[in-house]
Amino acid sequence: MKKYSLRNHNTFGLNVFADRFIEYDSEAELLRLIEEGEIISPYLHIGRGSNLLFTKDYEGTILHSRIKDITLLSEDGDSVCLRVGAGNVWDEFVCYCVEHGWQGVENLSLIPGEVGAAAVQNIGAYGMEVKDSIISVETVDISGRRKTYAVEECDYSYRHSLFKTAGMNSVFVTYVNFRLKKSSHYVLDYAALAKALASHCNITLCDIREAVIRIRQSKLPDPKVLGNAGSFFMNPIVSRSYFEDLQRVYPAIPYYDIDAGHVKIPAAWLIEQCGWKGKSLGHAAVYENQPLVLVNQGGAVGADIVRLGQAVQKSVKEKFGIDIQPEVMYI
Ligand SMILES: Cc1cc2nc3c(=O)[nH]c(=O)nc-3n(C[C@H](O)[C@H](O)[C@H](O)COP(=O)(O)OP(=O)(O)OC[C@H]3O[C@@H](n4cnc5c(N)ncnc54)[C@H](O)[C@@H]3O)c2cc1C
């Protein structure tokens, strides 16, 4: 059987193969594929593969949505509600909202991937998370059952949702329903963004989008040029007492308060302190401008990236006693 190359379906640019690759254009087509038994197990629903690390060939069915319609469900003086197909490119949707003057996703400009995955991942950047603009998530499961999850049912937290939990890989997101505001209550708490906009008098959504794009392009490698999956590790959250012990040894350690008992530490700082910035192992490397990003320097296989990730984790554990966990999903 001829296998399907996933090289163009993962931003690490790994040339892995799947037994089968199925795309569908509508919810009705997905339901027909399920009814006719076309989705042979094991299966994995992907978006653009910008948060996936294929460690080997995928011996199963890869599914991909091309549901791209966007419907205006309702509109009043304060907000609009939109039903957005899961297969839309995330950043094209952000651009569409900004052009219409709808606020709520502009800080999430240029994040790679698709709308369905954004709701699975609870993407976040520059002080904003997508969950805050989601009303509900429409799904179809492998038995053909349709279910809409209200945002309260999605169990959203930092880079997490119900859809990432065990057993939920048989649930496919078809549409995401958003509420976007018409107000100008922008989220500008993030220091780098506030600084980039400091000279603007009347800040617009376009200004914010452009500033976010500029900041991102200056910090993050373009996957088309250097294969990567964005932040490879999540920022660890530790108890405040553990943090205070560390702070006595490393007074410059950066942190963000989470609550009275917990503190978040930037994983990038921990990795840099371990001397990994710009270092490579085989064909994989820690990106020189942002140590949270692991890159494929060309010719890497999944195992190279796994090996580098493990070496980085080990160093951080030895030096700081902290377990950093991958944000990227190993397949
Ligand atoms: C350069 C770069 C920068 C990045 N910056 C950020 C950032 O600032 N903030 C951030 O949060 N993330 C960031 N990411 C990570 C990534 O963009 C997000 O996780 C994104 O949401 C993944 O989208 P995707 O379509 O590529 O999904 P994939 O990587 O293909 O899949 C991600 C998960 O979603 C599931 N999935 C995808 N589509 C569906 C569907 N329709 N139904 C059910 N499950 C589905 C997959 O099974 C998988 O579990 C970055 C990545 C890169 C490469």
The ligand as a Tripos MOL2 file, in Angstrom:
@<TRIPOS>MOLECULE
LIG
   53    58     1     0     0
SMALL
NO_CHARGES

@<TRIPOS>ATOM
      1 C1          6.2430   29.1200   15.2260 C.3       1 LIG1
      2 C2          5.1590   28.6630   16.1650 C.ar      1 LIG1
      3 C3          4.6810   29.5350   17.1160 C.ar      1 LIG1
      4 C4          3.6580   29.1400   17.9980 C.ar      1 LIG1
      5 N1          3.2000   30.0240   18.9180 N.ar      1 LIG1
      6 C5          2.1960   29.6810   19.7570 C.ar      1 LIG1
      7 C6          1.6760   30.6100   20.7020 C.ar      1 LIG1
      8 O1          2.1000   31.7660   20.7640 O.2       1 LIG1
      9 N2          0.6840   30.2000   21.5290 N.ar      1 LIG1
     10 C7          0.1570   28.9400   21.4650 C.ar      1 LIG1
     11 O2         -0.7680   28.6390   22.2320 O.2       1 LIG1
     12 N3          0.6320   28.0320   20.5730 N.ar      1 LIG1
     13 C8          1.6280   28.3700   19.7240 C.ar      1 LIG1
     14 N4          2.1220   27.4610   18.8290 N.ar      1 LIG1
     15 C9          1.5850   26.0830   18.8200 C.3       1 LIG1
     16 C10         0.4920   25.8140   17.7640 C.3       1 LIG1
     17 O3          0.4550   26.8520   16.8140 O.3       1 LIG1
     18 C11        -0.8830   25.6840   18.4060 C.3       1 LIG1
     19 O4         -0.8950   24.6370   19.3430 O.3       1 LIG1
     20 C12        -1.9790   25.4340   17.3560 C.3       1 LIG1
     21 O5         -3.2540   25.5620   17.9220 O.3       1 LIG1
     22 C13        -1.8730   24.0650   16.6930 C.3       1 LIG1
     23 O6         -2.7420   24.0930   15.5810 O.3       1 LIG1
     24 P1         -2.6860   23.0070   14.4460 P.3       1 LIG1
     25 O7         -3.8420   23.2690   13.5260 O.co2     1 LIG1
     26 O8         -1.3570   22.9840   13.8120 O.co2     1 LIG1
     27 O9         -2.9550   21.6790   15.2600 O.3       1 LIG1
     28 P2         -2.1240   20.3200   15.3190 P.3       1 LIG1
     29 O10        -0.7510   20.5960   15.8010 O.co2     1 LIG1
     30 O11        -2.2740   19.6090   14.0320 O.co2     1 LIG1
     31 O12        -2.9440   19.5530   16.4460 O.3       1 LIG1
     32 C14        -2.9230   19.9870   17.7790 C.3       1 LIG1
     33 C15        -3.9200   19.1520   18.5920 C.3       1 LIG1
     34 O13        -5.2350   19.4510   18.1800 O.3       1 LIG1
     35 C16        -5.8980   18.2560   17.7380 C.3       1 LIG1
     36 N5         -6.7920   18.6570   16.6350 N.ar      1 LIG1
     37 C17        -6.4840   19.4230   15.5760 C.ar      1 LIG1
     38 N6         -7.5860   19.6730   14.8420 N.ar      1 LIG1
     39 C18        -8.6060   19.0210   15.4440 C.ar      1 LIG1
     40 C19       -10.0030   18.8870   15.1720 C.ar      1 LIG1
     41 N7        -10.6120   19.5110   14.1510 N.pl3     1 LIG1
     42 N8        -10.7440   18.1180   16.0100 N.ar      1 LIG1
     43 C20       -10.1720   17.5050   17.0760 C.ar      1 LIG1
     44 N9         -8.8730   17.5980   17.3920 N.ar      1 LIG1
     45 C21        -8.0940   18.3640   16.5860 C.ar      1 LIG1
     46 C22        -4.7940   17.3020   17.3580 C.3       1 LIG1
     47 O14        -5.2060   15.9560   17.4460 O.3       1 LIG1
     48 C23        -3.7560   17.6550   18.4040 C.3       1 LIG1
     49 O15        -4.0830   17.0400   19.6280 O.3       1 LIG1
     50 C24         3.1240   27.8230   17.9230 C.ar      1 LIG1
     51 C25         3.6180   26.9440   16.9410 C.ar      1 LIG1
     52 C26         4.6170   27.3570   16.0650 C.ar      1 LIG1
     53 C27         5.1060   26.4030   15.0030 C.3       1 LIG1
@<TRIPOS>BOND
     1     1     2 1
     2     2     3 ar
     3     2    52 ar
     4     3     4 ar
     5     4     5 ar
     6     4    50 ar
     7     5     6 ar
     8     6     7 ar
     9     6    13 1
    10     7     8 2
    11     7     9 ar
    12     9    10 ar
    13    10    11 2
    14    10    12 ar
    15    12    13 ar
    16    13    14 ar
    17    14    15 1
    18    14    50 ar
    19    15    16 1
    20    16    17 1
    21    16    18 1
    22    18    19 1
    23    18    20 1
    24    20    21 1
    25    20    22 1
    26    22    23 1
    27    23    24 1
    28    24    25 2
    29    24    26 1
    30    24    27 1
    31    27    28 1
    32    28    29 2
    33    28    30 1
    34    28    31 1
    35    31    32 1
    36    32    33 1
    37    33    34 1
    38    33    48 1
    39    34    35 1
    40    35    36 1
    41    35    46 1
    42    36    37 ar
    43    36    45 ar
    44    37    38 ar
    45    38    39 ar
    46    39    40 ar
    47    39    45 ar
    48    40    41 1
    49    40    42 ar
    50    42    43 ar
    51    43    44 ar
    52    44    45 ar
    53    46    47 1
    54    46    48 1
    55    48    49 1
    56    50    51 ar
    57    51    52 ar
    58    52    53 1
@<TRIPOS>SUBSTRUCTURE
     1 LIG1         1 GROUP 0 **** ****
